[in-house]
Amino acid sequence: MSVLNFSYAIIKDMDQFQQYVQAAAALMEEAGVEVIARGKFSQTKQGDELMPHIAAVFRYKDLQSLEDFYTSEAYKKIIPLRDAACEMTIQIYDE
């Protein structure tokens, strides 16, 4: 069963964030990850107001593919860049 990865990033450094996005996008393409949506926060209609952030939704073919991606040595190498660039929340949903 495919899974959806909802990622939310509060940007600390836009230049570093762009570097992270480029590096992660290349790895995702290699892994066959599908980009469903990307967007910049606009407003909250209902619920708690979150700090302005960027959100993205990605589809992995299954949970094991997602786990393989996030535990890969290639992704581990860009985690310090991610953490310097933003505060990221990553949530996984069954589809």
Secondary structure, 3 states (H helix, E strand, C coil): CCEEEEEEEEECCHHHHHHHHHHHHHHHHHHCCEEEEEEECCCCCCCCCCCCCEEEEEEECCHHHHHHHHCCHHHHHHHHHHHHHEEEEEEEEEC
